[in-house]
């Protein structure tokens, strides 16, 4: 079940404020509070006005324990926001290896791509997050996947000057650089 917060003009101001506090709780990574709220009936896939789920917010802000608590209570680890971004991509972008691990351990799709075809591996590679590149490769991410423009993770790492990630991906693809 996915629940979006209604526009402020159509909602009880107390409900809007409560929803804002819930989303802030996810941003702060308050795992026990989130678990309690879901156990009391809060929809685990609650989304804000941008389509960001509680898992997305916890992931993007680096809170692995909150991610685990949410997913274990039914939250979808692959629920995309309105821009088509996944929690895994958000964690890869920010460089949170522990969150990437928590998502993958709890069912996130290692190959889940955004609408432009970018995978979490490509995003981690772009920003030279070699520890996350290693983790994603170990979990089955394909270094041969291509985004909508035809680029692989190696290509985007190389294009961004992310030399360590490019070197690691070259080895994964059998290339020399």
N, C-alpha and C positions, 0 to 999 in steps of 0.2 A: 504494500500500500504506500503510495506517495501522496503526501499532503503538502500543498503550497500554502504559504501564508497569504491570506487575502489582502488586496490593496487596502491601505490605511483608511481611505475614504469610505470603504464598505464595511469596516470591521470595528468592533468594540475596541476603544483605545486601550483597555486593560489587556485584551487578548494580544494586540499588537506589541505592547510593551513586554508581555510574558514571552512572546515568540522571540523578540530581540534578545531578551535575557538568555533564552535557551541557546540561540546561535552564539552569543558571547561565551556561554559556558563551553560550547564545543571549541571555540577559538582558544579558550584558556586551557582546554584539555582536562576538564574536571570529570574524569572517568566515572567516579562513584556517583556523582550527581546525575550525569547523563543516564547511567544504568538505572538509577532509581526512578527517574522520570519516565523512561521507557517501560519499566516494570509496572508503573502506575497507569500506563495507557497512552503515553505520547507516541505518535507514529515514528518508528525508527528511521524512516526515509523522509522526514520532514525537510522541506526545502525552502530557502528564502526567495526573495523577489528576483534574484539572479539565477535561481535554479541550483544554488549550492546546497548540497545536503550536509547533514551534521558530520558525516564521514569526510566529505570534501573539506569542510572547515577544519576539522581536527587534523586531517592529513597535511593540509597546506601550512598549518601552524606548528607542525612537528610533534604531535602528541600520539605516540604509538599506543599507549595504554587506553586512551579514549577511543581510538580506532578499533582496538580489539573488543572493548566493551560494547560498542555500537554494533559491530558486525555479529558478535555472539548473540545479540538480541534481535537479529533479523534485518539489520541495515544492509543494503546492497553495496558491496565494495566497488562495483563498477558503475554506479549511478553517475551519469554525466550531468554537468551543469548546462546552462543554456548556450554556452559556447562550445559544447561537445567535449569538454575536458573531463578526464577521469581523475579520481583521487590519486591513483598511482602516478599519473603524469604530474600532478601538482606536487607530490612528495619528491619525485625525481627532479623537477625544476628547482625546488628549494634545497635539495641536497640532503634530505632526511632519510638516511639509509635504514634506520630502525623502523621508520614508518613504512618504507617500501617493503621491508621484511614482514611487518605485521599484516599489511595488505595481502601480500602473496601467500603468507601462511594461512590466511583466512579466505582464500578463494578468488582474489582479484585476478583478472585475465592479464597475463604478462604481455600479450600481444595486442591488447585493447588500444586501438588507434583513434585519434581525434578525426574530425571530418576531413582534415587535410592529409590524413594518412600518417601523421606523426605518432610514433610509439613512445612509450616511456624511455626505452633504450636510446632513441634519437635525442630526446630531451636531455637525458642525463649526459649523453655524449657532447651535446652542444655546449654544456656548461662545465665540462671537464670533471664531472663527478665520477671519477674512475671507480671508486668503491661501489657505487650504485651500478655502473656499467658491468662490473664483475658479478655483482649479485644477480642482475637481470639475465646475463648470459648463463650463469649457473642454473637459473630457474627456467631456462628454455627460450629466452628471447632470441629471435632470429637476427643475426647481424646482416642478413641478406634482404630483410624487409625494405620496401621502398615507400616513401611518402608520395603524395599526389604529384609532386614535381619530379619524381623518379630518383630521389636521393636516398642513400642508405645512411645508417648511423655514422659510418666512417666518413661519408661525404659531408654531412652537416658538421661533424666534429672538426674535420679538416678545414672547412669553410669558415668556421668560427675561431680558428686558431687554438683549438683545444687539443694540444699536441699529445698529452698523455693519453687521453681517451682515443684519439685517432690511432696512436701506436698500438694500444690494446685491441682495438677493433680490427686493425690491419692483421694482427696475428690471428684473430678469430676467423678472418676471411681468407687467410693464406696469402696476404699481400705483403709486399715489402714497400717501405716508404723511405 
